[in-house]
Amino acid sequence: MAGKISTPGATVVSRAIALLGAFDEAHPQLTLTELARRADLPLTTAHRLIAELTAHGALARSATGEYVVGPRLWDIGLLAPVRTDLREVASPFLHDLYAATLATVHLAVRDGMTALYLDRIAGKRSVPVVSKVGSRLPWHATGVGKVLMAYAPEDVRRDALAVRLARVTPYTITQPARLRDQLARIVADGYATTIEEMSLGACSVAVPIRRSDEVVAALGIVVPNLRRDKGRLIAALTVATHGITRSLPT
């Protein structure tokens, strides 16, 4: 269970980390009781630590009274060098892509076995998507996620394919063998696509972003379909990623 800690004599810091670790993609909002249970802490201890974390902005209360991760953690997370550099360098290229396509544009990095969305640009004419800045989505169901999965270390891919993959929509690919073949094609072709695998009515194409020959992120576009414009979108994404790569500090 995420965040669980039961070691006798655990420090205050380890208990606070356990509470923060209780949140995950399936549990973005938790009650006090749920937090205490998932962190394996006494209710009184959890209550005291949660109050302090909330006072410092690490946690916040939702409109329904449940606890959510606070803005202070996101602010601190953005200071991580690779992610800060990526967002700052990639931002103008994301804006150029959006201006040219009026489609939702994503910048994501690998975080465990999920795609962490560092940036997103969308408008009223863009296809509705579930992603938000700071959200983590299943990498087997998203274009940027499949790119990150394809270029991940072999042991990471093996572990990812060994677990039961969630079927987000009727079109999500969950068969390990089929997904493994698709990942091999992504490396060979240099891009990934999805067809309504994360959201119905939304298709995506994504390409890798490299720094010193290492894939450090993925850049993607979400559109209603790819039948007509896939080649044009891949070309635009490729030009953008080359610009981002040249601009990243070595």
Secondary structure as a PSIPRED ss2 file (coil, helix, strand):
# PSIPRED VFORMAT (PSIPRED V4.0)

   1 M C   1.000  0.000  0.000
   2 A C   1.000  0.000  0.000
   3 G C   1.000  0.000  0.000
   4 K C   1.000  0.000  0.000
   5 I C   1.000  0.000  0.000
   6 S C   1.000  0.000  0.000
   7 T C   1.000  0.000  0.000
   8 P C   1.000  0.000  0.000
   9 G C   1.000  0.000  0.000
  10 A C   1.000  0.000  0.000
  11 T C   1.000  0.000  0.000
  12 V H   0.000  1.000  0.000
  13 V H   0.000  1.000  0.000
  14 S H   0.000  1.000  0.000
  15 R H   0.000  1.000  0.000
  16 A H   0.000  1.000  0.000
  17 I H   0.000  1.000  0.000
  18 A H   0.000  1.000  0.000
  19 L H   0.000  1.000  0.000
  20 L H   0.000  1.000  0.000
  21 G C   1.000  0.000  0.000
  22 A C   1.000  0.000  0.000
  23 F C   1.000  0.000  0.000
  24 D E   0.000  0.000  1.000
  25 E C   1.000  0.000  0.000
  26 A C   1.000  0.000  0.000
  27 H E   0.000  0.000  1.000
  28 P C   1.000  0.000  0.000
  29 Q C   1.000  0.000  0.000
  30 L E   0.000  0.000  1.000
  31 T C   1.000  0.000  0.000
  32 L H   0.000  1.000  0.000
  33 T H   0.000  1.000  0.000
  34 E H   0.000  1.000  0.000
  35 L H   0.000  1.000  0.000
  36 A H   0.000  1.000  0.000
  37 R H   0.000  1.000  0.000
  38 R H   0.000  1.000  0.000
  39 A H   0.000  1.000  0.000
  40 D C   1.000  0.000  0.000
  41 L C   1.000  0.000  0.000
  42 P C   1.000  0.000  0.000
  43 L H   0.000  1.000  0.000
  44 T H   0.000  1.000  0.000
  45 T H   0.000  1.000  0.000
  46 A H   0.000  1.000  0.000
  47 H H   0.000  1.000  0.000
  48 R H   0.000  1.000  0.000
  49 L H   0.000  1.000  0.000
  50 I H   0.000  1.000  0.000
  51 A H   0.000  1.000  0.000
  52 E H   0.000  1.000  0.000
  53 L H   0.000  1.000  0.000
  54 T H   0.000  1.000  0.000
  55 A H   0.000  1.000  0.000
  56 H C   1.000  0.000  0.000
  57 G C   1.000  0.000  0.000
  58 A C   1.000  0.000  0.000
  59 L E   0.000  0.000  1.000
  60 A E   0.000  0.000  1.000
  61 R E   0.000  0.000  1.000
  62 S C   1.000  0.000  0.000
  63 A C   1.000  0.000  0.000
  64 T C   1.000  0.000  0.000
  65 G C   1.000  0.000  0.000
  66 E C   1.000  0.000  0.000
  67 Y E   0.000  0.000  1.000
  68 V E   0.000  0.000  1.000
  69 V E   0.000  0.000  1.000
  70 G C   1.000  0.000  0.000
  71 P H   0.000  1.000  0.000
  72 R H   0.000  1.000  0.000
  73 L H   0.000  1.000  0.000
  74 W H   0.000  1.000  0.000
  75 D H   0.000  1.000  0.000
  76 I H   0.000  1.000  0.000
  77 G H   0.000  1.000  0.000
  78 L C   1.000  0.000  0.000
  79 L C   1.000  0.000  0.000
  80 A C   1.000  0.000  0.000
  81 P H   0.000  1.000  0.000
  82 V H   0.000  1.000  0.000
  83 R H   0.000  1.000  0.000
  84 T H   0.000  1.000  0.000
  85 D H   0.000  1.000  0.000
  86 L H   0.000  1.000  0.000
  87 R H   0.000  1.000  0.000
  88 E H   0.000  1.000  0.000
  89 V H   0.000  1.000  0.000
  90 A H   0.000  1.000  0.000
  91 S H   0.000  1.000  0.000
  92 P H   0.000  1.000  0.000
  93 F H   0.000  1.000  0.000
  94 L H   0.000  1.000  0.000
  95 H H   0.000  1.000  0.000
  96 D H   0.000  1.000  0.000
  97 L H   0.000  1.000  0.000
  98 Y H   0.000  1.000  0.000
  99 A H   0.000  1.000  0.000
 100 A H   0.000  1.000  0.000
 101 T H   0.000  1.000  0.000
 102 L C   1.000  0.000  0.000
 103 A C   1.000  0.000  0.000
 104 T E   0.000  0.000  1.000
 105 V E   0.000  0.000  1.000
 106 H E   0.000  0.000  1.000
 107 L E   0.000  0.000  1.000
 108 A E   0.000  0.000  1.000
 109 V E   0.000  0.000  1.000
 110 R E   0.000  0.000  1.000
 111 D E   0.000  0.000  1.000
 112 G C   1.000  0.000  0.000
 113 M C   1.000  0.000  0.000
 114 T E   0.000  0.000  1.000
 115 A E   0.000  0.000  1.000
 116 L E   0.000  0.000  1.000
 117 Y E   0.000  0.000  1.000
 118 L E   0.000  0.000  1.000
 119 D E   0.000  0.000  1.000
 120 R E   0.000  0.000  1.000
 121 I E   0.000  0.000  1.000
 122 A C   1.000  0.000  0.000
 123 G C   1.000  0.000  0.000
 124 K C   1.000  0.000  0.000
 125 R C   1.000  0.000  0.000
 126 S C   1.000  0.000  0.000
 127 V C   1.000  0.000  0.000
 128 P C   1.000  0.000  0.000
 129 V C   1.000  0.000  0.000
 130 V C   1.000  0.000  0.000
 131 S C   1.000  0.000  0.000
 132 K C   1.000  0.000  0.000
 133 V C   1.000  0.000  0.000
 134 G C   1.000  0.000  0.000
 135 S C   1.000  0.000  0.000
 136 R E   0.000  0.000  1.000
 137 L E   0.000  0.000  1.000
 138 P E   0.000  0.000  1.000
 139 W H   0.000  1.000  0.000
 140 H H   0.000  1.000  0.000
 141 A H   0.000  1.000  0.000
 142 T C   1.000  0.000  0.000
 143 G H   0.000  1.000  0.000
 144 V H   0.000  1.000  0.000
 145 G H   0.000  1.000  0.000
 146 K H   0.000  1.000  0.000
 147 V H   0.000  1.000  0.000
 148 L H   0.000  1.000  0.000
 149 M H   0.000  1.000  0.000
 150 A H   0.000  1.000  0.000
 151 Y C   1.000  0.000  0.000
 152 A C   1.000  0.000  0.000
 153 P C   1.000  0.000  0.000
 154 E H   0.000  1.000  0.000
 155 D H   0.000  1.000  0.000
 156 V H   0.000  1.000  0.000
 157 R H   0.000  1.000  0.000
 158 R H   0.000  1.000  0.000
 159 D H   0.000  1.000  0.000
 160 A H   0.000  1.000  0.000
 161 L H   0.000  1.000  0.000
 162 A H   0.000  1.000  0.000
 163 V C   1.000  0.000  0.000
 164 R C   1.000  0.000  0.000
 165 L C   1.000  0.000  0.000
 166 A C   1.000  0.000  0.000
 167 R C   1.000  0.000  0.000
 168 V C   1.000  0.000  0.000
 169 T C   1.000  0.000  0.000
 170 P C   1.000  0.000  0.000
 171 Y C   1.000  0.000  0.000
 172 T C   1.000  0.000  0.000
 173 I C   1.000  0.000  0.000
 174 T C   1.000  0.000  0.000
 175 Q C   1.000  0.000  0.000
 176 P H   0.000  1.000  0.000
 177 A H   0.000  1.000  0.000
 178 R H   0.000  1.000  0.000
 179 L H   0.000  1.000  0.000
 180 R H   0.000  1.000  0.000
 181 D H   0.000  1.000  0.000
 182 Q H   0.000  1.000  0.000
 183 L H   0.000  1.000  0.000
 184 A H   0.000  1.000  0.000
 185 R H   0.000  1.000  0.000
 186 I H   0.000  1.000  0.000
 187 V H   0.000  1.000  0.000
 188 A H   0.000  1.000  0.000
 189 D H   0.000  1.000  0.000
 190 G C   1.000  0.000  0.000
 191 Y C   1.000  0.000  0.000
 192 A E   0.000  0.000  1.000
 193 T E   0.000  0.000  1.000
 194 T E   0.000  0.000  1.000
 195 I E   0.000  0.000  1.000
 196 E C   1.000  0.000  0.000
 197 E C   1.000  0.000  0.000
 198 M C   1.000  0.000  0.000
 199 S C   1.000  0.000  0.000
 200 L C   1.000  0.000  0.000
 201 G C   1.000  0.000  0.000
 202 A C   1.000  0.000  0.000
 203 C E   0.000  0.000  1.000
 204 S E   0.000  0.000  1.000
 205 V E   0.000  0.000  1.000
 206 A E   0.000  0.000  1.000
 207 V E   0.000  0.000  1.000
 208 P E   0.000  0.000  1.000
 209 I E   0.000  0.000  1.000
 210 R E   0.000  0.000  1.000
 211 R E   0.000  0.000  1.000
 212 S C   1.000  0.000  0.000
 213 D C   1.000  0.000  0.000
 214 E E   0.000  0.000  1.000
 215 V E   0.000  0.000  1.000
 216 V E   0.000  0.000  1.000
 217 A E   0.000  0.000  1.000
 218 A E   0.000  0.000  1.000
 219 L E   0.000  0.000  1.000
 220 G E   0.000  0.000  1.000
 221 I E   0.000  0.000  1.000
 222 V E   0.000  0.000  1.000
 223 V E   0.000  0.000  1.000
 224 P C   1.000  0.000  0.000
 225 N C   1.000  0.000  0.000
 226 L C   1.000  0.000  0.000
 227 R C   1.000  0.000  0.000
 228 R C   1.000  0.000  0.000
 229 D C   1.000  0.000  0.000
 230 K H   0.000  1.000  0.000
 231 G H   0.000  1.000  0.000
 232 R H   0.000  1.000  0.000
 233 L H   0.000  1.000  0.000
 234 I H   0.000  1.000  0.000
 235 A H   0.000  1.000  0.000
 236 A H   0.000  1.000  0.000
 237 L H   0.000  1.000  0.000
 238 T H   0.000  1.000  0.000
 239 V H   0.000  1.000  0.000
 240 A H   0.000  1.000  0.000
 241 T H   0.000  1.000  0.000
 242 H H   0.000  1.000  0.000
 243 G H   0.000  1.000  0.000
 244 I H   0.000  1.000  0.000
 245 T H   0.000  1.000  0.000
 246 R H   0.000  1.000  0.000
 247 S H   0.000  1.000  0.000
 248 L C   1.000  0.000  0.000
 249 P C   1.000  0.000  0.000
 250 T C   1.000  0.000  0.000
